[in-house]
Amino acid sequence: MDEMEEELKCPVCGSFYREPIILPCSHNICLACARNILVQTPDAESPQSSRASGSGVSDYDYLDLDKMSLYSEADSGYGSYGGFVSAPTTPCQKSPNGVRVFPPTVPQQPPPQHLLPHPGSLPPVPRNSCITCTQCHRSLILDDRGLRGFPKNRVLEGVVDRYQQSKAAALKCQLCEKSPKEATVMCEQCDVFYCDPCRLRCHPPRGPLAKHRLVPPAQGRISRRASPRKISTCTEHELENLSMYCVQCKTPVCYQCLEEGKHGTHEVKALGAMWKLHKGQLSQALNGLSDRATEAKEFLVQLRNMVQHIQVPHQHQQENGVEFEACLVAQCDALIEALNRRKAQLLAQVNKEHEHKLKVVRDQISHCTVKLRQTTGLMEYCLEVIKENDPSGFLQISDALIRRVHMTEGQWGKGTLTPRMTSDFDLTLDSGPLLQTIHQLDFVQMKVPAAPMLQLEECCTQNNSATLSWKQPPLSTIAVEGYILELDDGNGGPFREVYVGTETICTVDGLHFHSTYKSRVKAFNGSGVGQYSKTLIMQTSEIAWFTFDPASAHPDIVLSNDNMTVTCSSYDDRVVLGNSAFSRGIHYWEMTLDRYDNHPDPAFGVARGDVRKDVMLGKDDKAWAMYVDNNRSWFMHNNSHTNRTDGGVAKGTTIGILLDFSRGIMIFLINDEQQGPVAFEGLEGVYYPAISINRNVQITLHTGLPIPDFYTP
């Protein structure tokens, strides 16, 4: 409960909330404190008119810190206060919370007796009053209702009541300087608890304080509580109970609010239903926060255990201390000697750079001086030629002179007037790593690293690739030189190393489709290899998604449509492979003939990665294919043609390839009908989807397809 106390205190007065009101920014403030921090703007101008006229610097510019507009059809008359353009003529003061308050320049006449407010009610709020939230600094202009337009936070008021009632300890004096004594009385007017000495010293029974009412502390605590709660009524229609909730305005409303039209077009729900809904949402949010708090408590226990472990005296004493000190001195002296040698080498390098800069600049000065002398001589000669009065003699040499002038000007424009060397030294001594190493010199006993932690939120599989990410335990201080990632064969076999390096994330490509892999990682340093992490099980995709591979295509192959469409620029057959290899599972993909001219023989099937790319697919022993024309088809492997089958292809035909590694067979389909018998049997190993075409054919690939219904594995 003690941790909650700060939530129950007003940010202005620092005391427990009394009659708290809710500002539109969702922060709370005591009603009396809100009255104290009101800013009264000059009566001559309103915020809107003053923003539209005049110029100059405003003393209200501090209100522009957060111009969040709060004007809407759903608000209660509050708005963002943008400040005045014209400066006020009255001096300003600063209240304790930093809000500037303008004192009235002319004393106001007291209102007539019949206009005095009812006892216990708030005095009227001056016109153009503005209040600034002390927590978020948003400024709000009050409407005609003043502070009564802000809803009271009855829930917070009740929580404060219950909290104060739960404080069973005796009330203490609020004026004792050192150790507070038990309070004996409370002044209702001063709202202060006194012990007997402080009451006699600060609250004498005679004088102006004699009329104050002193009550026992327990009674004073009760008097501090808010009056008994009333039935929730609308702030705009005091005779109407709040029974509905405006979803758009996020505020309770009454039926009269709906009838008047202010909330008539808004979505409204029953107050009780929304009360239960928001309670559930708050409870659900608290569950996550509770988990974080539990983790924080466990973390604090771990830290306290570490403190106890650190404070235990070290029991092992260093043996042969003299020899150890001598060895330490010798090692440090060797480092200093090596540093001095390196210092001499670096100084020699600086001198060399210095001499090089001087030589380059001096050479450029000499070169530029010679060219300037030649240019000046040419200019003087041309000026003398221009003075020549013999037209024929001038024209004999004018063309050559013009060319020389242009040529000389062009020579000056080729970077001649740009310094070839800067005066600044380009050498920067990188001493950071060395300094860091020096700072890291310490008496440590090297240990093998702790087991890494797999970051499950970053581990994933895509198609036949797996990405794994890991990190060292948060409190581990043991140096790590690298990591070893291991995977099994996807079939329950032994683990094998797939990555060794310093990175903490790795993507492994070329895995089997429709396979379950186990993965683990361990760290190593100079002392050895640490423990394995927990084993992570990852499932690769059951259905293959792939495209044609530009890297495997013959140079005459032309790819488009994100490598899903292929054609050829040659009349000869050319081969292209897919970018995914198959070795396990059942796979099915299709190809559509977008263009088919002059009855060519495209071939479809699978191939090894080193298949020939300049002949028809199936001509060598690295491919298994079906080639087809407009009337019939053949199966071909190692240039052996078998199983001629009637039925050809045309533009728009779809060719399907079904590869089943569980039975080691491959079947071809044309327009969803099986073409011939089983094409090939005994298929084992790694195969790539492949086709061969010439310029009369264009094909589009379709992948990620389910197995045809007719096929039963």
KEPA-335860 format. One record per residue: x, y, z of N, C-alpha, C in turn. Coordinates in steps of 0.02 Angstrom, whole numbers, plus 50000, padded with zeros to 5 digits. Example, Ala and Ser with C-alpha at 12.3 -4.5 7.8 and 13.67 -1.06 7.14 Angstrom:
2
506604971650390506154977550390506604983550390506424988850354506844994750357506455000250394
END
This chain:
713
500414994050000500005000050000500435006350000501025006150033501425012150038501655014549970501775009849923501995011849856501465015849819500825015049839500275018349804500185025549827500525027549880500365034049911500485039849863501025039349821501175044849775500615045749723500265040149706499715040649658499115044349688499095044849754498515047849788498635054849810499185057949789499355064749810499295069549752499035075349767498945080649717499625083349695499745084349630500395086849608500505094149625499975097749647500055104849663500205105749737499785103149781499875104149852500285098649885500365092949852500755087549881500385083549934499775085249949499385081649999498915076849964498575072750005498085068149975497535072149940497285069349885496765072749847496165074049891495885080049883495255081749914494805084649860494245081449850493775083349797494145083749730494465078249708494845078549645494375079149585494615082949536494255083649472494705080949417494395078849363494765075949306494815081149251495435082849233495545087349177495475083549111495355086849055495285083348991495905079448971496485081149000497095077448985497155071149026496635069449066496585063449108496985063949173497295069649187497635070449251497135073149302497305072349366496865074349421497175080149459496735083849493496965089449534496415090949585496625093349644496125095349694495725101249668495095101449686494665106949664494935113549690495145113849753495415120049780496065121949747496485117049732497115118449697496995121049627496485118349594496315120849527496115128149530495755130049583495555136949591496165141449601496675138749636497265142749651497715143949591497715139449543498185140249486497835142949424497225145449431496885148449374497275154549350497315155449286497615161449257497055165649228497015171949251496495176449226496805180749171496545179949109496795183849053496495190749053496805195649020496505202449017495805202248988495365206249017494665206148996494565209248927495045213348905494945216948842494945212348782495275206548787495325202248729495165195048749494915191448702494835184248709495395180848672495545174648687496095171248653496005171148578495365170448555495275169948483495405176648449495135182048479495205188548446495915190948449496265189648506496945192048511497415188248466497255181948450497685178348403497595180948333497015183848319496875186048251497095193148239497285196948289497465203948280498105205448318498445210648296499035212948331499645208848314500215211148338500845207648328501285209048388501845205648392502295206548447502385200148486502755200348539502915194548579502425194048636502195188148650501675187248701501975184748765501695187348821501885184648886501545178048900501095175848855500755169448864501045164248817501645165548789501935160748742502075154048775502145154048841502275147648875501695142848868501115145548853500535141148843500545137648776501005139648732501055136548666501485130248668501685128048727502115122248732501785116148700501145115548707500795109648681500135111848652500115113548588499495115948557499085109948534498865105948580498415100448562497705102948565497385102948508496715105648506496235101148543495865104048588495365100248626494655102548607494605106748556493945108748534493645103248491493055101148506492695096448464491965096648484491555093348444490845093248461490715088948522491235085148543491125080548599491415083048664491755088948664492075090948726491565094548770491805096948827491365100148874491495107648878491745110548824491855117648823492575119648837493015114748846493705116448858494065116748791494615120348788494975120848726495705122248738496105121048687496815122548692496905130048691497335132548734497445139748739498075141448702498025145248649498595146748607498995152748628498745156748675499125162448698498915168848664499145174648692498995181148665499565183548621499395187548572499915190548531500135197148561499685200748588499865207048619500045205948691500545209548715500785208648783500335212148832500185209148889499765212348939500145218148972499755222548999500065228449029500165227749103499925222349132499995221449204500595216949219500935218249274501495213849292501235207049310501665202149305501465195249319501875192349375501585187449408501925183949461501975176549442502375172949478502425165749468502185162149530501735157549520501505153549576502015148049589501975144549644502475139349660502535133949608502005132649571502045127249521502275129749453502485136049448502765138549386502265141849341501615142349359501105145349317501065152749333501095157049283501075164249295500355166549307500265170849356499605173249375499625180849370499135183649336499085190849330498615193649383498875198049426498425200949477497955205949444497385206849472496915211749444497195218749453497095222949401497355229749404496875234449440496235232849438495735237149471495355232949521495315234949582494925230949631494205230349608493955224249613493275222849592492795224449649492235227249630491725228949680491385222649704491235222149767490885216149791490195215649759489965209649745489305208849714488755210549762488175212149736487605213549780487455207649825487135209149880487015203949931486595198249903486115200049858485675194749833486015190349781486625192449758486985188449709487545184349739487615184649804488155180849836488035173349827488565169449818488475162249808488235158949871487925153249861487675149349917488265146849958488205146750024488755144350066488945137250046489625136250041489875129650023489975128649948489715133349907489805132649835490425136549814490655135149752491245138449728491095145649709491545150349723491455157149699491485157349623491195162449593491195162549519491905163249492492015160049433492665160449401492675166549355493195170749357493225176549313493205174549240493015179449200492985178149128493685176649100493685173049045494315171449010494825168149057494595163749101495055160349145495355154349109495975152949127496345147449095496695143549150496715136849142497055132549190497555128349151498155127549180498685123649148498835117649192498805111649161498955105549198499695105649218499825104349281500515104749306500925098549287500605093449258500965087449241501135087049167500665088649123500805088449052500845095349021500695100749060500745107749038500275109448981499735105848975499225107748925498765112948957498615118048918498225123748944497515123348918497025124848961496325124048944495955130348964495505132748921495085138548936494435136048965494225139049020493605136949052493015140149019492455136549017491845139348989491455142849045490825144249031490425148049079490325144249144490355137649142490265133849203490865133849249491445136149222492045136349263492275129449282492515128849344492765122449368492225117249376491595119249379491045114449384490975110249321491285112549266491255108749204491695102649204492165102249251492595096349255492265091049298492255084849277491935079449317492355077949379492015076049432492355074049493492575066749488493165065449513493435058649512493235055149577492635052449577492375049349638492745042849654493005039449603493375033349616494015034849654494385039949630494995041849665494845044249736494305047849743494115050249810493985044349857493655039149832493525033249873494165029449890494625029049842495255025649855495655029349909495665035949905496015039849956495705038650024495035038450027494695037050091494915030350119494885025150077495065018450102495795018050123496215021650087496925021450104497045024750172496725030450182496825033850246496535029850304495975026450291495685022350345496145016450362496525014050312496955008350324497575010150363497725016550370498315018650407498155018350482498325012850513498135011750582498615015150631499195017250608499675020250653499415026950679499665028950737499455035350768499675041150724499245046250719499405052150680499965056150713500425058550672500995062250697500905069750686501255073550726501255080850719501585082650654501295087650620501565089650555502055095350560502185097850620502635103550627503265101850666503325095850694503945093950729504515093450678505085096350695505625096850648506025090350643506165087050699506585081050698506175074750700506045072150758505635066150764504915068150782504445067450735503755069750748503455066050808503125069950849502765067150906502055065550886501725061850931501035059950917500595066150922500155067050871499715072850870499175072250923498985077850952498465077951003497835081450980497915086150934497335089850907497445091050833496885093050801496925095250731496495101450723496765106450688496385112550674496025111650608495365112250609494975111250549495095116750498495225122950523495325128450477496035128250447496545126750488497235126350463497375119750427496955114550443497045107950414497745105250432497935105850496498595103750519498505099850584498895094450592498925090650655499475093450699499325094650764499805097550811499905092750869500535092550893500655089950960500575095751010500585094351074500465099651124500995105151120501645103751118502135109251114502055113451051501945110250994501865114150932501215118050932500685115450962500065119250965500155125551006500505125051064500605131051105501065135951070501535133351030502015137950997501735140950933501375137050894501145139350827500405140950824500015138850871499295139950868499055142050937499235148050958499045150351026498285150851034498045149951095497315150251106497035157351105497475162351102497235169251099497445172251032497125177851016497295181250954496855179050896497095180150833496675178650774496505171350767496915166750796496785159550789496325156750842496095161150887495685158650942495015155950918494765158350861494115156150837494155149550798494765147050785494825140750748494585134950792494325130050760494045124250796494565118750798494745116650858495225111150868494835104850887494995099350852494645093050863495165087650875494965081950904495435076350912495675073850844496285070850841496555068650777496115063750739495815058950776495385054050741494795057450708494485062250744493915065950716494145070250657494755072850664495025076850608495135072750546495355066550556495455062150498494785060850463494265059750504493605058450474493355064650438493475070650468493235076750437493585078150371494185075350363494545076350300494235072350242493865067150260493575063150207493045066950170492935065050109492415068450070491735066750098491265070850082490585069650104490325063350071489805060250100489545054050071489385054849998489535049649961489435049949889488705050649871488605054749821487935055549794487875051249731487265050549710487165047049646487485051049591487825047649546488185051049492487685054949449487805061349444487365065649403487785068949349487435071149297487765074249240488025081149260488605082849236488895089449252488525095049216488185093449160487815098549123487085098749143486815093149164486115092849185486095089749255486125093849305486235091549373485665087249400485085087549369484515083549392484485076749358484925075549310484915069249272485475064649295485315058249304485825053349321486195051049259486835049349268487235046749213487055039449203486805037849144486575030949131486855028049067487175032249024487445029848961488175031848957488535028948907489245030448897489355031948824489605038048809489755040048740490435037148720490445032648672491065029348652491535034248618491265038948578491695043648542492015048748589491615051348635491865056348682492205053248742492085046648753492375043048809492185046148875491545047348884491295050448945490585048148959490385047449023489685045749039489225051649021488625050048997488135055148978487455053049005487005057849004486315056449025485865056548964485215054948974484745054748918484625061748890484665066848932484555073648907485125075748861485735073348875486295074848829486155071848760485835065948758485685062948694485115066548659484625068848697484045072148667484235079048640484695082448673484885089148649485305089048587485565083148569485915082648506486675082848511486935084648569487665085148574487995078348563487695073248590487955066448582487465062148541486975065348508486455061648474486715057348417487235059748382487505055948325488075051348345488245051248409488805047248431488565040248451489025035648452488875028848475488865028748551488315026548580488245026248653488095019048674488315017348734488195010748761487975011348833487715005948860487485005948929488065007048976487955011149027488495012849073488755006649109488305002249131488514996349168488924991649125488734990849062489104986349018489804989049005489864995548993490524998448981490944998249045490604998849103490974998449166491294991549173490904986349159491184979549163491724978449110491614981149049492104980248996492764983449014492744989649038493364993149054493704990149115493314987449161493614983949218493994977849193493704974349146494044968449119494674970349082494644975849043495234978149006495784980249054495594983749108496094985749157496404979749192495984974749208496244968649240496724965049194496544964749129496984961449081497654965049074497624971749073498244975649069498664974649132498324974049189498694973049251499044966249253498774961349218499104954849217499804955349188499874958849131500534959749101500994963749147500714969049178501124973049223501324968949284500884964649307501044960349364501614955549347501614952949286502164948649265502824952349266502814958549242503444962549243503664963849315503184965149359503364966449429503654960149461503374954249444503644947949471504354946849446504464948149382505144947449355505624952249390505384958449404505814963249437505984960949508505504958049543505654955449610506164949849608506084945249561506564939849554507254942549536507264947649494507904950749475508234954049535507844957349577508124960449637508404955149684508054949549691508314944049733508984941649705509024941049639509654938849608510214943849621510044950349616510554955449629510774955349702510294954449749510484954149820510934948149834510784942549801511224936649809511924938049783511954941749727512604943549700512984948049749512624952749782512954957049831513244952949888512864948049913513114943849966513724939749944513694937449881514254933449855514884937749849514774944049826515354948449818515654950349885515234951049937515484953350001515834947850040515784941550019516134936150053516884936950042517294937050094518014938050085518324932550043518804934450003519164929649960519614925450004519524918850004519884914450049520564912350023520634912249957521254909849927521764915449923522344914549951522874919549950523364917849893523624923249865524094922349809524764919549835524964913849806525604910849826526174914049787526754913949821527354916749791527234923849767527034928149814526854934949796527424938849765528034937749789528604941449762528714939749689528704933249674528804931149605528244933849560527644933849586527074936349546527154943749530527374947749581527474954849570528034956049519528564952149524529114952849476528884951349405528484946149399528214944349333527764949849306527354952849350526904958249330527294964249306527824966049343528244971849323528574970549256528824964449246529154962849183528664963249124528054960949135527554961349081527384968549064527294972649115527134979749103527714983349069528334981849091528924984949059528964982948985528804976648970528814974548900528294978248859527714979548888527204983348853527434990448841527744993548892527985000448884528525000848831528964995948830529504995948780529204995248709528714990848702528404990048636528034996448616527734999848664527395006148648527895011448627528475011748659528985016748640529245015348570529345008948553529565007348485529045009448434528425008048449527895010048403527845017648398527965021048453527965028448453528485031148405529095028148407529615030448361529425029248289529105023548275528895022148206528355027048182527895028748227527365033448208527645040448196528125042548238528435049148228528805049348161529145043948143529475043748078528975044248022528405041048030527875041347979527605048447973527525052048029527295059048028527805063347991528455062448005528965066447971528955065047896528855058647878528825056947807528225060347773527655060347807527065063647780527185071147773527535074147822527685081247821528115083047760528645079047749529075080247691528695079247626528265074247623527885073047562527425078947546527095081647596526655087347585527045093347559527625094647590528025100347568528255099447495528465093447477528705092247409528135093247358527535090547374526975091247327526775098547318526745102347373526545109347368527065113447332527705112147347528235115947313528255114447239528165108147220528135106447149527545109947114526975110347149526405113647118526525121147112526865124047162527035131147157527485132447097527995128247088528455129147032528095128346965527675123146961527305121946898526835127846883526485130046935526005135546924526365142046907526945143146937527325149346922527545149446849527785143746823527995143346753527395144646707526835141346720526255142346677525995149546681526035152646740525805159546747526255164246707526915162846709527375167046670527235166346596527095160046573526935159046502526285162446484525785161846528525135164946514525195172546511525565175446558525655182746559526015185046496526525181346475526885183146414526435182846353526005177546350525545177046294525045182746294524795184646354524315190146358524635196746335525255198046357525585204246336525705204446261525905198646234526015198246162525365199446124524825196446146524185197346112523955204646115524075207946171523885214946176524275219246126524905217646117525305221346067525055219945997524855213645984524605211845917523955215545904523535216345954522905219845945523025227045925523575229845946523735236945928523955237445855524105231845822524355232045753523815234845707524025239645662523555242945616523545239745547523965234645536523995231345471523495225545472522925226245437522415220845439522675214245412523035214545356523245208245327523755204745371524195208545400524695205445445524365202745508523855206245534523505203945594523135197445581522805197145521522415191245505522855185145492523485186245474523935180645463524065176745528524065180045584524245176645648523665176445697523095179645681522555179945730522255173145746522155168845695521855162245708522295158145754522935158245741523395154345784523395157045856523375163745862523375166645930522725164845967522175165145930521535163445963521545156345988521815151645947521855144745969522315143946029522885147646029523345147146086523015149746150522635155346142522305158146201521795153246230521385150246186520895145346210521225139246240521775137046208522125131246234522425132746303522715138646310523005140446374522465141146428521895144046409521345144646457521085137846477521045133246429520825126446445521305122946492521955124246485522445121146530522355123546601522165129846610522045132346678521415129346708520965127046666520335124546693520335117246711520875113646704520905106546717521185105146787520925108446836521135107146905521805110146923522055114646880522715117546894522695122046956522135125346967522075129947023521795126747086521795120147087521575116447147522175113647183522245114947248522835112247284522845104647281523435101947266523505094747264523585091547333523655095747383523775093147450523475098147499523165095647551522905099947604523445101147656523365106547692523845108147745523735103947807523155100947812523015096747870523325089847860523535086947915523815080247912523235075247909523295070547863522785065447854522875059547901523375059947943523505054347988523125055348053522755050348072522385050348136522585044148175522845045248233523065039548274522465036248306522375029948290521815026148318522055022548381522005026148436522245023348500521675020348541521055020848515520485018348553520535011048571520655006548522520694999448540521244997948590521835001448582522375000248629522195002548699521895008548703521695011048769521175006448801520715004048760520214999448786520534993048812521024990648774521384984648796521754985848861522064991748866522424993348928521944993648987521374996848976520884997249030520614990449050520624985849003520354979149017520864974549050521484976949057521984972849091521754971649163521694965349181521434963849247521654956749266521594955249329521754948649353521124944349347521074940849292520484936649281520704929549269520284925149289520394918049275519944916149217520224914549160519824913049101519414906749113518774907249095518324901649100517984900649033517724894849022517344893648961516694897548964516424899848907515814903948909515214899948932514724903648956514084900548975513694898548912513194894448921512794892248865512394898148837512414899348772512024904848743511274903748751510904909148745510174908948749509884910148680509484905548656509154906348591508594911548598508584916448552508074921548551507494919148508507014916048540506474912648503506074917448460506004923848482505594928448442505924930248376506574928948368506914930448306507084924248265506944918348292507074912148255506464910348213506584908348151506024906848106506274902548048505794899748011505944896147949505544899247893505834899047834505484901447774505684897047716505184893747686505304889047632505764883547658506364882947629506834877947654507454881247685507344887047717507874890647752507674891547824508174891647868508054892647940508504898147965508224902848004508594908248034508584907448109509184907548139509244906748211509624912648240509414914848299509734920448333509844918548406510384920948434510554919248504510934925048535511034924548600511414929548637511684926348700512184929648730512454927348793511984929048850511994925348905511574927048963511714934148986511214937749011511294944849028511844946149078511944941849127512414943149181513094939749169513194936949111513824933549096514364938649079514934938249112515494942849100516084939249068516014933049051516564929149022516624930848948517244932048926517364933948857517184928248810516914929948752516724925148700517094926948636517414922048606517774923148544517364921148483516874916848491516464914748434515934909748455515544907648405514994903048417515004897448365514734891748384514674885948340513934883948338513644884248278512944882348268512924875448237512504871048265512444864248241511714862648225511604858848171510954856248152511014848848138510474845148148510484838148128510284837748054510184831748030510034830847958509304831247942508884833347990508174833847977507804827247981508164821947999507854815448002508064811648065508234815548118508434812448180509144810048182509564811948133510254809748130510704813948174511364812948169511834816548212511874823948193512094828048242512184835148230512814836248188512814841748150513404843648112513474851348116514084853748112514214860948115514004864248049513614869548054513404873247994513654880447996513904882748054514164889648058514654890048115515224893348104515724894948155515934902148143515824906548191515994913548183515794917748243515844924248234515714928848290515004931648289514634930748234513964933548229513484929748276512944933248294512444930148338511784928848302511804928948236511214927148196511464923748132511124918548111511344914748053510744911848016510754912247950510234909247908510544903447870510244897647877510484891547844510024889947786510294889947725509894888647665509994881347642509574879347596509654872747564509444866947607509004867947655508764862447697508234858447659508074852547685507554848547655506864851547669506434851347620505734853347630505384848147673504874850447708504434846047747504854841647794505314844947830505754841347875505794844947942505944841247994506004843948062506734843748082507004849648096507714850248114507794852048187508314849248217508514851248285509134855548279509154860948318509714865648315509944867348385510584868848391510864870948455511504874948440511714878848489512294883148480512704883148544513354883948537513804884448595514324889748581514604892548634515114897748628515804894948647516324898448623517004896248639517454902248649517994901248686518524906248693519184902548701519704906148723520354903048729520394897348779519914897148826519924891848876519564885548854519184885948801518834880048778518134881548754517734876448747517054876948720516564876148778516054880448778515554880348831515004875248819514504875748861513934871148856513484873048798513094868048775512604869348722512014873148750511704876948706511064880048723510514874848724509924876848741509354872348735509244870648661508994864748649508884862548580508224865548554508264868448495507674871448463507464867148404506834865448401506564861448346506214866048296506394865448232506124869848180505864865548122505294867548094504964863948040505014867947975505304865047923505324868447858504654867847823504574871747770503934872047735503774865347702503134863647705502904857447674502834858347599502624864247577502534865747506503074870647485503374869347427503944873347403503704879347364503984885047380503894891247341504564893047311504604893547245505244894947214505134898747149505674901247120505664904747056506224901947013506264904346951506844902746910507454906446937508024903346929508644906046958509064909346902509134915946904509534919246851510264916846850510524915046909511224912946912511334906346876510814902146872510894895646839510694895746766510434901346742510164901546674510704902446621510594899646562511034900846504510984908246486511524911146459511504918346443510944920346395510694915646354510154917346307509474917246340509424915046402508784914746437508594921846459507954923746451507704930346471507154929246524507264932146584506794931446639506414937846651505794937346675505384943146692504874941046745504444945846763503904944346811504184941346875504694944846903505024942646965505294935546958505594934146900505904927646885505404921946884504764923446872504254918246865504094916746792504274921146746504134920146674504804919946638504864915346589505494914246554505364913446479505824916346439505834915146366506564914846346506694914746281507384913846257507504918146196508124920346187508294924446129508624920346073508674913846081509014909546032508534904446003508684902245941508294896945911508484890045939509064889645973509284883346003508984882646072508944876446096508664875146162509164877346216508894880946266509294883346322508964881446388509364880246440509124877446503509154882746559508664882546603508654886646663508384882246720508674883046781508474879246839508074883546888507724880246935507404883746990507904885547044507704889947088508174892247141508124888147204507724882847205507674878347263507794871247241508154867547284508294860447269507854856047313507674850147286507254845447321507644838947334507544836147393507864829747408507414825447453506854828147475506414824547521505704827247515505214822947526504524825147524504194824147457503594826847450503214826547387503094833647363503264835047300503234841847274502864841847207502484847247196502104847947134502124855247113502274856447050502264863147021502014862746949501794868346923501514868646855501844874246816501794873546749502034878746703501524879746649501394886046633500894887746582501254890446520501044887946461501324890346397500984896946378501324902546389501054909046370501114910346295501624907346264501724908146191502004901646164501734899346108501964893046076501894893846001502454895345967502464896745895502884891545858502674889645799503064885445753503204878445780502804876045826502824869045850503514867045877503814870745925504454868745954504364862846003504914860546033504904854946080505174857146149504794860846189505034862546256505074856346299505534856346346505634850546391505564852746463505254848446504505114850046574505344844146617505604845646677505814840246722506244842746778506744838546797507214840246851507914838846827508404841846863509104840946842509554841946901510174839446894510694840846943510944848046932511304850446982511544857346976512044858346921512404853146898512924853846847512684851446778512034851746765511764849646700512004854446646512054852046584512244856246528511674861246513511854867346498511364872646488511254874346413511654871246368511624873146298511304867846253511004862746283510664857546245509974856346276509554852546241508894851046267508954847146332508504848546377508494845246442508384837746432508814833546462508774826246454509274823446406509654827746371510164825246324510754822046361510894824246422511444821446460511174817446519511624814546559511414810346615511274814246678511234820946673511114825146731510394827646733509974825446687509284828046684508794822446668508174823246695507614818646682507034823046660506784822046598506324826946571505814823646525505284827546511504794825946460504804831646409504934829946345504884835146293504264833646252503944838946227503284838246197503214843246140502854841246087502684845846033501924846546030501664848345973500944849545968500534843145962500874837145953500504830945943500664825445993501284825146018501484819446059502044821646107502214816946153502744818346201503194812246210503804813246236504284807946251504604809446319504814804146354505234804946413505954804046390506414807946419507104807546397507584808446455508074803846459508624804246507509244801446474509794805146477510434803046447510334801546372509924805846340509784805446268509424799146248509084795946297508684789946282507954791946282507614791046225506914792946216506464786946230505984787746274505544782146291504824784646297504354779646296503644780846311503344786546270503364785646205503014790546163502274790246178501974796046189501274796446209500924801746167500344800146140499964805046101499694810546147499584816246117499334821946155499874827246161499764832946128500274838246129500054844346167500374849846152500254856146188500104861646138499824867046163499684873046125499724879046173499624884946146499624890846188499084890246243499274891446305498814890946360498824884246395499194879346370499234872746401499614873246467499404869146516499734868746581500064862046588500714862146604501104856046615501244855446689501084849746719501204848646790501754843446800502174844446852502704839746869502614837846942502564831346956502474828647023503084824447039503444826347093504054823047114503954820247183503964813547190503834810247253504454806447275504814809247326505424806047349505274800047394504664799747422504504793947464504484787547423504314788147358504304782347313504834782847259505184788547256505714789447208505484789847136504884792947123504604793147056504454800247036504344801146970504134807546942503594806346890503054810346892502484809746848502364816446814502164816446750502004822546714501254822846700500984829046699500284830146684500224835546630499724834846587499554840046539498824841746548498694848146566498014850446579497654845846630497994844546685497724840746742497614833346727497854830846671497794823746654498504820746651498594814746682499254811646682499464809946610500074811746592500334810646525500784804446527500524798846502500914792746500500964789546568501374784246573501464780746638501924784846684502134781546739502644784746781503264785846739503504791946739504044793746693504714790846715504894791746778505544789546802505464786646872505884781646888505884778546953506594778446981506634777147047507294776647079507654783247086507274788647092507584795247099507814796247171508454797747181508734799247246509244804847239509324808447292509814813847292509494820647289509854825547260509634832547257509474834347186508884837047174508654838847107508384845947107508484849447051508214856147041507674855846987507114859446996506644860046939507004863146879506844860946819507204863246760506764862946699506914867446650506584867246584507104869146532506954867346469507344869846412506854872346359506994878346330506554881446281506984885146230506654887146175506964891646127506524897846120506674902046070506354908546065505614908146045505374902346025504674901646005504214900146065504494900046125504104898046184504204903146240503654904546274503684908346337503284904746390503564903946450503264899746502503234903646567502684902746605502604905646672502554900046723502934900746777502974895746829502454896946884502164891546911501684891946966501914887047020502044889547081502304885347134501854885847196502044882047248501644881947309500974878647301500924873847255500284870647239500194864247280499584862647297499454856247332499534850347285499604844447314499654838247275498984837047240498984835047175498354833647140497934828447177497274829047172496824824647208496874817347187497044816247124497044809247099497624805247127498144808847154498754805347174498714803347247498854796947260498874794347329499584792247344499934795647390500624793747404500674786647431
END
